[in-house]
Amino acid sequence: MTELDDFRAQTRAWLEANCPPEMRKPMKSEKDICWGGRDFTFQSDAQREWLEVMGERGWTVPDWPSEYGGGGLSAEEAKILKQEMKALGCRVPLTSFGISMLGPALLAFGSEEQKQRFLPPIARGEIRWCQGYSEPGAGSDLAGLSTKAEDRGDHYLVNGQKVWTSYADEADWIFCLVRTSTESKHGGISFLLFDMASEGVSTKPIKLISGYSPFCETFFDDVKVPKDQLVHEENKGWTVAKYLLGHEREMISGMGLGGGKGSSLLSEALGEVDDPLLATDLARFDVDALAFQAMSEAFIDQLKAGEAHPALPSMMKYAGTELNKRRHELVMALGGSDALEWESDRSKEGARARDWLRTKANSIEGGTSEIQLGIVAKHILQLPGA
């Protein structure tokens, strides 16, 4: 056996011995997701146990350095771990913006003190983060943000408003873009970290058409932020912001993989479809989903090796979100009029319809589809005039 074969066998044996049976069953709803954080309520002892054993091993962030709470695995080993978890049906032990977005940015730009302070708690699921980027007047033109941070000696005084702040009302901390200078649009932005329990921070949920409220308005009124919570350098936060956006778009592109629900709509619908045109659409979707899965695996390999084109996350984000929207359109088509039920036990409180409506935001969040296509046209296809 090669070293990787040996690692695979040991990983499979460990997962079989340590993953609770309950954590090998498909998630029934978003409530089954483990977000972690100081106020998180575990759905079961098994969910808590699974997070703890994976966190102790560093396998919530397997490819992070072990000194920062990670597993210290190579890219090949981390890929094997993912494959073996999928083969056994193991749930992801922790879903976290700290893992998918902030962590990579801190590894690249944070001070050693910041890495030691924040990364291990992120890996253990002790801090839940939200993202303070978009503002009422700065969405697609993110660099037009106006939330202000004044230098007050040993701290910044932050005033302003953010919008579409996902789960801000449940987050412990926020990574936030603020304006520290007006001399340059992009050059006057800084990247701050601060506790959502700080005096002067308040949130207000935004109710969506689906009836759910994952997004919030977030307000800052004279919020004091210690200077040591500035990431990178003052007025150079745009560099950090762009790097983090690449990882955010990578995360959002994962919607195209079905969120762990499987990609084959045709096989799930066998025996239920008597419309040949709908069956053709399902088969076409399955082919595209398999192609996207292969493209996604190649992209992740390139990203981990530092060889991915800087614009590839935009291409993946666009392709993944469009595929996810198609998936839910087909789910609605399969359900017929039953799929339109809004409130009933049979429909799980209108799960299909609400999820379908929620996907309409996929082409906006993380950068609109138009913005992503512009980036691809300019930086990958190098089209004239783009």
Secondary structure, 3 states (H helix, E strand, C coil): CCHHHHHHHHHHHHHHHHCCHHHHCCCCCHHHCCCCCCCCCCCCHHHHHHHHHHHHHCCCCCCCCHHHCCCCCCHHHHHHHHHHHHHHCCCCCCCCHHHHHHHHHHHHHCCHHHHHHHHHHHHHCCCCEEEECCECCECCCHHHCCCEEEECCCEEEEEEEECCCCCCCCCCEEEEEEECCCCCCCCCEEEEEEECCCCCEEEEEECCCCCCCCEEEEEEEEEEEEHHHEECCCCEHHHHHHHHHHHHHHHHHHHHHHHHCCCCHHHHHCCCCCCHHHHHHHHHHHHHHHHHHHHHHHHHHHHHCCCCCCCHHHHHHHHHHHHHHHHHHHHHHHHHHHHHCCCCCCCCCCHHHHHHHHHHHCCCCCCCHHHHHHHHHHHHCCCCCC
